[in-house]
Amino acid sequence: TEMMNAMRAGAHIIKVFPAQQLGGPGYLKAVLAPLPFLRLMPTGGVEVGNAFDYLQAGAFCVGLGGRLVDGELVAAGDRAGLVARAREARAAVAPAGLAKR
């Protein structure tokens, strides 16, 4: 009901948080089975190692947040480390075709 209300109110993408605790990729797949027109963005528990699984389950996009931008790297000004993490994330989701968007 909340997702449908958000869509009717004009939301283009619906944030699903905390995705992992709600059931992970299986939860998204179950929600999208009867509502395939929803554009869901799971966050909370999404990381490089499972981002592709969420996309395969039908997520429109994913939010990695702190799993991508490590606070220690930011505090240290480690730009190269942050870029390396971003590249790793992009490579992980590339099979889903999102890297070309």
N, CA, C and O of each residue as an XYZ file, in Angstrom:
404
protein
N       0.818     -1.189      0.000
C       0.000      0.000      0.000
C       0.865      1.257      0.000
O       0.593      2.202     -0.741
N       1.901      1.270      0.825
C       2.776      2.446      0.886
C       3.462      2.701     -0.445
O       3.584      3.849     -0.872
N       3.908      1.648     -1.098
C       4.580      1.820     -2.385
C       3.612      2.344     -3.432
O       3.969      3.217     -4.223
N       2.412      1.830     -3.448
C       1.405      2.313     -4.397
C       1.048      3.767     -4.104
O       0.879      4.563     -5.027
N       0.933      4.115     -2.829
C       0.650      5.502     -2.463
C       1.775      6.426     -2.907
O       1.522      7.528     -3.394
N       3.006      5.985     -2.742
C       4.152      6.790     -3.171
C       4.125      6.999     -4.679
O       4.369      8.105     -5.161
N       3.829      5.944     -5.417
C       3.765      6.063     -6.874
C       2.642      7.018     -7.288
O       2.835      7.880     -8.145
N       1.487      6.857     -6.678
C       0.347      7.724     -6.999
C       0.626      9.183     -6.644
O       0.072     10.094     -7.259
N       1.485      9.399     -5.654
C       1.839     10.761     -5.244
C       2.905     11.366     -6.154
O       3.264     12.534     -6.007
N       3.406     10.565     -7.093
C       4.359     11.090     -8.061
C       5.782     10.608     -7.927
O       6.655     11.084     -8.653
N       6.050      9.675     -7.021
C       7.415      9.157     -6.872
C       7.831      8.412     -8.137
O       7.083      7.578     -8.647
N       9.002      8.712     -8.629
C       9.530      8.017     -9.811
C      10.305      6.776     -9.413
O      10.338      5.783    -10.141
N      10.929      6.848     -8.246
C      11.682      5.723     -7.703
C      11.323      5.610     -6.227
O      11.235      6.618     -5.525
N      11.117      4.387     -5.761
C      10.738      4.156     -4.370
C      11.894      3.490     -3.639
O      12.350      2.411     -4.016
N      12.358      4.154     -2.586
C      13.446      3.622     -1.765
C      12.893      2.528     -0.859
O      11.890      2.726     -0.174
N      13.548      1.385     -0.862
C      13.167      0.260     -0.015
C      14.258      0.093      1.037
O      15.359     -0.363      0.728
N      13.950      0.464      2.288
C      14.937      0.442      3.364
C      14.293     -0.100      4.623
O      13.162      0.266      4.944
N      14.971     -0.941      5.323
C      16.241     -1.603      5.066
C      16.017     -2.871      4.251
O      15.405     -3.826      4.730
N      16.497     -2.875      3.065
C      16.210     -3.950      2.108
C      16.627     -5.327      2.614
O      15.869     -6.288      2.481
N      17.801     -5.433      3.182
C      18.279     -6.743      3.629
C      17.385     -7.302      4.731
O      17.047     -8.486      4.714
N      17.006     -6.467      5.679
C      16.176     -6.927      6.779
C      14.740     -7.233      6.340
O      14.041     -8.007      6.994
N      14.308     -6.633      5.245
C      12.965     -6.915      4.727
C      12.900     -8.226      3.958
O      11.811     -8.718      3.662
N      14.050     -8.791      3.635
C      14.060    -10.068      2.921
C      14.985    -10.107      1.730
O      15.019    -11.100      1.003
N      15.736     -9.043      1.516
C      16.729     -9.023      0.446
C      16.114     -9.079     -0.944
O      14.978     -8.654     -1.152
N      16.879     -9.610     -1.894
C      16.394     -9.676     -3.276
C      15.072    -10.432     -3.422
O      14.258    -10.096     -4.282
N      14.860    -11.432     -2.599
C      13.617    -12.191     -2.662
C      12.399    -11.330     -2.359
O      11.339    -11.515     -2.957
N      12.549    -10.396     -1.437
C      11.455     -9.482     -1.108
C      11.115     -8.615     -2.313
O       9.941     -8.446     -2.645
N      12.136     -8.064     -2.970
C      11.883     -7.232     -4.149
C      11.179     -8.030     -5.239
O      10.227     -7.557     -5.861
N      11.662     -9.238     -5.455
C      11.056    -10.091     -6.483
C       9.592    -10.368     -6.168
O       8.750    -10.367     -7.066
N       9.288    -10.603     -4.897
C       7.910    -10.876     -4.490
C       7.020     -9.648     -4.668
O       5.873     -9.774     -5.097
N       7.532     -8.476     -4.344
C       6.752     -7.241     -4.498
C       6.510     -6.948     -5.974
O       5.412     -6.555     -6.368
N       7.543     -7.143     -6.781
C       7.445     -6.797     -8.199
C       6.635     -7.795     -9.021
O       6.212     -7.473    -10.131
N       6.413     -8.995     -8.501
C       5.634     -9.980     -9.257
C       4.253     -9.421     -9.624
O       3.874     -9.483    -10.794
N       3.490     -8.879     -8.667
C       2.188     -8.315     -9.033
C       2.252     -6.834     -9.424
O       1.283     -6.292     -9.956
N       3.398     -6.177     -9.160
C       3.521     -4.728     -9.412
C       4.791     -4.425    -10.212
O       5.646     -3.672     -9.745
N       4.925     -4.997    -11.403
C       6.177     -4.872    -12.154
C       6.501     -3.457    -12.623
O       7.624     -3.200    -13.055
N       5.565     -2.554    -12.549
C       5.773     -1.176    -12.996
C       6.468     -0.313    -11.944
O       6.882      0.806    -12.248
N       6.604     -0.811    -10.712
C       7.283     -0.042     -9.674
C       8.781      0.030     -9.948
O       9.382     -0.941    -10.408
N       9.367      1.157     -9.670
C      10.816      1.331     -9.772
C      11.358      1.380     -8.347
O      11.235      2.388     -7.652
N      11.958      0.271     -7.932
C      12.423      0.145     -6.557
C      13.930      0.320     -6.453
O      14.688     -0.168     -7.291
N      14.352      1.031     -5.402
C      15.769      1.233     -5.114
C      16.054      0.712     -3.710
O      15.820      1.416     -2.727
N      16.559     -0.516     -3.609
C      16.882     -1.045     -2.289
C      18.125     -0.372     -1.711
O      19.099     -0.121     -2.420
N      18.072     -0.084     -0.414
C      19.216      0.420      0.346
C      19.197     -0.281      1.696
O      18.182     -0.856      2.090
N      20.298     -0.231      2.388
C      20.367     -0.879      3.694
C      20.706     -2.350      3.552
O      19.822     -3.190      3.384
N      21.994     -2.654      3.620
C      22.439     -4.035      3.440
C      22.861     -4.342      2.016
O      23.307     -5.452      1.726
N      22.725     -3.370      1.126
C      23.183     -3.564     -0.250
C      24.674     -3.258     -0.285
O      25.115     -2.223      0.215
N      25.436     -4.149     -0.866
C      26.889     -3.967     -0.980
C      27.355     -4.508     -2.320
O      26.578     -5.089     -3.077
N      28.627     -4.309     -2.597
C      29.169     -4.726     -3.889
C      28.884     -6.206     -4.148
O      28.571     -6.589     -5.275
N      28.991     -7.022     -3.127
C      28.818     -8.463     -3.297
C      27.400     -8.923     -3.593
O      27.215    -10.039     -4.078
N      26.383     -8.095     -3.316
C      25.009     -8.524     -3.578
C      24.207     -7.540     -4.440
O      23.025     -7.767     -4.696
N      24.830     -6.469     -4.879
C      24.123     -5.462     -5.688
C      23.523     -6.086     -6.948
O      22.381     -5.790     -7.302
N      24.274     -6.935     -7.618
C      23.784     -7.571     -8.837
C      22.558     -8.442     -8.550
O      21.638     -8.509     -9.366
N      22.544     -9.108     -7.392
C      21.396     -9.949     -7.030
C      20.118     -9.112     -6.933
O      19.049     -9.547     -7.362
N      20.240     -7.906     -6.364
C      19.075     -7.023     -6.276
C      18.616     -6.593     -7.675
O      17.418     -6.523     -7.947
N      19.565     -6.312     -8.543
C      19.212     -5.910     -9.905
C      18.554     -7.060    -10.656
O      17.594     -6.853    -11.398
N      19.061     -8.253    -10.466
C      18.441     -9.423    -11.092
C      17.021     -9.652    -10.573
O      16.163    -10.158    -11.297
N      16.780     -9.278     -9.323
C      15.453     -9.445     -8.726
C      14.472     -8.388     -9.219
O      13.276     -8.465     -8.937
N      14.981     -7.395     -9.960
C      14.100     -6.392    -10.538
C      14.286     -4.972    -10.047
O      13.547     -4.077    -10.458
N      15.264     -4.744     -9.170
C      15.508     -3.381     -8.693
C      15.826     -2.469     -9.868
O      16.546     -2.860    -10.787
N      15.296     -1.265     -9.838
C      15.575     -0.265    -10.873
C      17.003      0.246    -10.723
O      17.689      0.492    -11.715
N      17.443      0.402     -9.485
C      18.800      0.817     -9.152
C      19.041      0.386     -7.706
O      18.124     -0.100     -7.045
N      20.245      0.558     -7.221
C      20.575      0.211     -5.836
C      21.307      1.373     -5.181
O      21.944      2.181     -5.856
N      21.210      1.447     -3.860
C      21.941      2.445     -3.095
C      22.901      1.758     -2.148
O      22.485      0.987     -1.283
N      24.190      2.037     -2.311
C      25.194      1.393     -1.474
C      25.625      2.250     -0.293
O      26.077      1.700      0.712
N      25.508      3.544     -0.366
C      25.816      4.442      0.740
C      27.149      4.174      1.402
O      28.198      4.206      0.758
N      27.096      3.908      2.708
C      28.305      3.696      3.500
C      29.099      2.480      3.065
O      30.294      2.396      3.347
N      28.476      1.555      2.399
C      29.198      0.374      1.905
C      30.097      0.735      0.729
O      31.038      0.011      0.404
N      29.796      1.853      0.105
C      30.598      2.306     -1.029
C      31.577      3.391     -0.607
O      32.752      3.345     -0.973
N      31.104      4.363      0.155
C      31.930      5.496      0.559
C      32.357      5.287      2.009
O      31.676      5.727      2.935
N      33.469      4.626      2.192
C      33.996      4.311      3.507
C      34.445      5.582      4.227
O      35.229      6.362      3.687
N      33.951      5.785      5.437
C      34.278      6.969      6.219
C      35.756      7.143      6.472
O      36.254      8.269      6.504
N      36.463      6.046      6.651
C      37.910      6.122      6.896
C      38.634      6.623      5.647
O      39.578      7.406      5.747
N      38.199      6.177      4.483
C      38.831      6.648      3.245
C      38.565      8.133      3.042
O      39.446      8.875      2.607
N      37.350      8.562      3.357
C      36.993      9.974      3.231
C      37.831     10.806      4.187
O      38.407     11.819      3.790
N      37.903     10.384      5.450
C      38.664     11.126      6.463
C      40.145     11.216      6.098
O      40.801     12.220      6.376
N      40.658     10.166      5.478
C      42.071     10.147      5.093
C      42.313     10.876      3.777
O      43.459     11.067      3.369
N      41.234     11.283      3.114
C      41.393     11.943      1.817
C      41.909     10.988      0.750
O      42.574     11.401     -0.200
N      41.597      9.715      0.916
C      42.082      8.681     -0.007
C      41.198      8.605     -1.244
O      40.352      7.720     -1.369
N      41.407      9.535     -2.140
C      40.610      9.588     -3.372
C      40.785      8.322     -4.201
O      39.816      7.794     -4.746
N      42.010      7.840     -4.296
C      42.276      6.632     -5.086
C      41.519      5.435     -4.519
O      41.005      4.613     -5.277
N      41.448      5.331     -3.208
C      40.709      4.237     -2.579
C      39.220      4.323     -2.869
O      38.574      3.307     -3.126
N      38.670      5.541     -2.829
C      37.255      5.737     -3.136
C      36.953      5.426     -4.596
O      35.932      4.813     -4.908
N      37.846      5.851     -5.491
C      37.668      5.563     -6.913
C      37.732      4.053     -7.150
O      36.963      3.515     -7.946
N      38.637      3.380     -6.466
C      38.759      1.924     -6.615
C      37.472      1.231     -6.174
O      37.021      0.287     -6.822
N      36.882      1.694     -5.077
C      35.613      1.113     -4.612
C      34.494      1.356     -5.622
O      33.683      0.468     -5.880
N      34.453      2.544     -6.183
C      33.422      2.858     -7.171
C      33.589      1.983     -8.412
O      32.604      1.503     -8.974
N      34.805      1.783     -8.827
C      35.055      0.921    -10.002
C      34.664     -0.520     -9.713
O      34.115     -1.206    -10.575
N      34.948     -0.975     -8.506
C      34.568     -2.336     -8.116
C      33.048     -2.490     -8.146
O      32.529     -3.506     -8.609
N      32.344     -1.483     -7.651
C      30.884     -1.526     -7.657
C      30.346     -1.520     -9.084
O      29.426     -2.269     -9.412
N      30.915     -0.686     -9.915
C      30.469     -0.626    -11.311
C      30.696     -1.964    -12.007
O      29.831     -2.434    -12.747
N      31.840     -2.574    -11.776
C      32.131     -3.873    -12.391
C      31.156     -4.945    -11.901
O      30.780     -5.843    -12.654
N      30.754     -4.841    -10.637
C      29.837     -5.844    -10.075
C      28.460     -5.787    -10.711
O      27.800     -6.817    -10.854
N      28.016     -4.592    -11.096
C      26.678     -4.463    -11.678
C      26.699     -4.420    -13.204
O      25.641     -4.432    -13.832
N      27.872     -4.370    -13.800
C      27.991     -4.279    -15.263
C      27.213     -5.367    -15.996
O      26.622     -5.074    -17.035
N      27.181     -6.607    -15.509
C      26.414     -7.632    -16.227
C      24.927     -7.299    -16.351
O      24.245     -7.845    -17.218
N      24.419     -6.414    -15.498
C      23.006     -6.033    -15.557
C      22.763     -4.962    -16.610
O      21.616     -4.596    -16.866
N      23.829     -4.455    -17.223
C      23.692     -3.469    -18.269
C      23.580     -2.038    -17.764
O      23.374     -1.123    -18.562
N      23.709     -1.825    -16.478
C      23.542     -0.490    -15.915
C      24.768      0.396    -16.119
O      24.651      1.621    -16.099
N      25.912     -0.191    -16.310
C      27.126      0.602    -16.465
C      27.085      1.445    -17.733
O      27.877      2.376    -17.879
N      26.174      1.134    -18.651
C      26.074      1.870    -19.915
C      25.117      3.032    -19.838
O      25.052      3.838    -20.766
N      24.360      3.144    -18.739
C      23.368      4.220    -18.603
C      24.025      5.550    -18.390
O      23.339      6.564    -18.256
